[in-house]
Amino acid sequence: MRMVFRYLALGGVALLIAAAPISAQKIKIKSGYDRSNDFARYKRYAMGKNSLLTHQTPEVQSHIDQVLVESLNRHLQAKGFILDENHPDFVITYEAGSLPKADTSAQPDMYYGVPSDSPAFGQVGLEGIPAAVWTYVLAKLNLTVTDVGSGKPVWTARASEKIQDPQKALTNLTKKVDDLIAKTLKSFPPVSRG
């Protein structure tokens, strides 16, 4: 009976957050493009209207936007494209944001419970069943390249990444964003398989 009471007493705290970190996840990227488009003709680009959704202060959000735009410019120019707001061949835009998320560990066998020397002992879930909860931020980035002549999107890429320590990510924002942009733009421009 005392064991059940101890599980119930710890349950409320353990459900909020557990100290154990989740394993690092790689950036996941999916991209697609219009196979009928001739990407070889693209030389100049312009930045379009971007969208950034975070739970940050307006100052921090403005800084994040600036870092994203500077990184996009740096990577596109490294690929040989010229920023030309007046006569672009294509327009690139981003939509970015982050959402708080949580994962839980698998529940142990309910019949046998968890022995007191188990690593999960003390991490208690619903009804006194041990569980671990990890919180993280899911960062997402969508890039869209629109052909100026047709006005149609011709290339898109979606990237997502779990960030376990959002404050650390903000401290290393330029490096984090550069890594994300480099990996997301890796397939742009698409190579013609003609």
C-alpha positions in Angstrom: 0.0 0.0 0.0 2.9 2.4 0.8 4.4 1.6 -2.6 1.2 2.5 -4.4 0.9 5.8 -2.4 4.5 6.6 -3.4 3.8 6.0 -7.1 0.7 8.2 -6.9 2.5 11.0 -5.0 5.3 11.1 -7.6 3.0 10.7 -10.6 1.9 14.3 -10.9 5.5 15.6 -10.9 6.8 13.0 -13.4 4.0 13.6 -15.8 5.0 17.3 -16.2 8.5 16.6 -17.2 11.3 14.0 -16.7 14.9 14.9 -16.5 16.0 12.2 -19.0 16.9 13.7 -22.5 15.5 12.2 -25.7 17.9 10.9 -28.3 19.0 13.4 -30.9 17.1 13.3 -34.2 18.4 14.2 -37.6 16.8 16.9 -39.7 14.1 15.3 -41.9 13.7 16.8 -45.4 11.3 16.2 -48.2 11.4 18.0 -51.5 9.7 18.0 -54.8 9.8 20.0 -58.1 8.1 20.6 -61.4 10.0 18.2 -63.8 8.9 20.3 -66.8 10.6 23.4 -65.5 14.0 24.4 -66.9 16.0 25.4 -63.8 19.1 26.0 -65.8 17.7 29.4 -66.9 17.6 30.7 -63.3 20.3 33.2 -62.6 18.6 35.9 -60.4 16.3 35.7 -57.5 14.3 37.8 -55.1 13.1 37.2 -51.5 9.3 36.9 -51.3 7.0 37.5 -48.3 8.1 35.1 -45.5 6.1 33.8 -42.6 7.6 33.0 -39.2 5.5 31.7 -36.3 7.1 31.3 -32.9 6.3 32.0 -29.2 9.2 34.4 -29.0 9.2 38.1 -28.3 8.9 40.4 -31.4 12.6 41.3 -31.0 13.7 37.7 -31.0 11.3 36.8 -33.8 12.8 39.7 -35.9 16.3 38.4 -35.2 15.3 34.8 -36.3 13.8 36.2 -39.5 17.0 38.2 -40.2 19.2 35.1 -39.6 17.0 33.0 -41.9 17.0 35.6 -44.7 20.8 36.1 -44.4 21.4 32.3 -44.5 19.2 31.9 -47.6 21.0 34.7 -49.3 24.4 33.2 -48.4 23.6 29.7 -49.6 21.9 30.8 -52.8 24.8 33.1 -53.7 27.2 30.3 -53.0 25.3 28.3 -55.6 25.9 31.2 -58.1 22.5 32.9 -57.9 22.4 36.8 -57.8 20.0 38.7 -55.6 18.1 41.0 -57.9 14.8 42.3 -56.4 13.9 44.2 -59.6 14.5 41.5 -62.3 14.4 38.0 -60.7 13.9 34.8 -62.5 12.5 33.2 -59.4 11.2 34.2 -55.9 12.1 32.2 -52.8 10.0 32.3 -49.7 10.0 30.5 -46.4 7.5 29.5 -43.8 9.0 28.6 -40.5 7.9 28.0 -36.9 8.1 25.8 -33.9 5.7 23.9 -31.7 6.3 22.5 -28.2 5.9 18.7 -28.2 6.3 15.8 -25.8 7.1 12.1 -26.1 6.6 9.3 -23.5 8.5 6.1 -22.9 6.8 2.7 -23.2 4.8 1.6 -20.1 6.2 -1.4 -18.3 4.2 -4.6 -17.8 1.2 -3.6 -15.6 1.0 -7.0 -13.9 4.6 -7.1 -12.7 5.4 -3.4 -12.2 8.9 -2.0 -12.0 11.4 -3.2 -9.5 12.8 -0.6 -7.1 16.3 -1.0 -8.6 15.0 -0.2 -12.1 16.3 3.0 -13.9 12.6 3.9 -14.4 11.9 3.7 -10.7 10.6 7.0 -9.5 9.4 8.1 -12.9 5.7 7.5 -12.5 2.9 7.8 -15.0 -0.9 7.6 -14.9 -2.4 5.3 -12.3 1.1 4.8 -10.7 2.5 3.1 -13.8 6.1 4.3 -14.4 6.7 6.4 -17.5 9.1 9.0 -18.6 8.1 12.2 -20.4 10.4 14.3 -22.6 9.6 17.7 -23.9 11.1 19.3 -27.0 10.4 21.8 -29.7 9.6 20.7 -33.2 11.0 23.2 -35.6 9.7 23.3 -39.2 10.8 25.1 -42.3 9.1 25.1 -45.7 10.9 26.7 -48.7 9.1 27.5 -51.9 10.6 28.6 -55.2 8.1 30.3 -57.5 8.8 31.0 -61.2 8.4 34.7 -61.9 7.2 34.1 -65.5 4.4 31.6 -64.7 3.8 32.7 -61.1 3.7 29.0 -60.1 5.7 27.2 -57.4 8.3 25.0 -59.2 10.3 23.6 -56.2 9.4 23.0 -52.5 11.2 21.6 -49.6 10.0 20.8 -46.1 12.4 20.3 -43.2 11.7 19.4 -39.6 13.9 18.8 -36.6 13.4 18.0 -32.9 15.2 20.5 -30.7 15.7 19.4 -27.1 17.2 22.6 -25.8 15.5 25.6 -27.4 17.6 28.1 -25.5 20.9 26.5 -26.6 19.5 26.6 -30.2 18.9 30.3 -29.9 22.4 30.8 -28.5 23.8 29.0 -31.6 21.1 30.3 -34.0 23.3 31.3 -36.9 25.0 27.9 -37.0 21.8 26.0 -36.5 20.0 27.9 -39.2 22.9 27.6 -41.6 23.0 23.8 -41.1 19.2 23.6 -41.7 19.3 25.9 -44.8 22.3 24.1 -46.3 20.6 20.7 -45.9 17.2 22.0 -47.2 18.7 23.7 -50.2 20.8 20.7 -51.1 18.4 19.6 -53.8 18.0 23.0 -55.4 18.3 23.5 -58.2 17.2 20.0 -59.3 19.6 18.3 -61.7 18.0 17.6 -65.0 17.9 13.9 -65.7 17.2 14.5 -69.4 
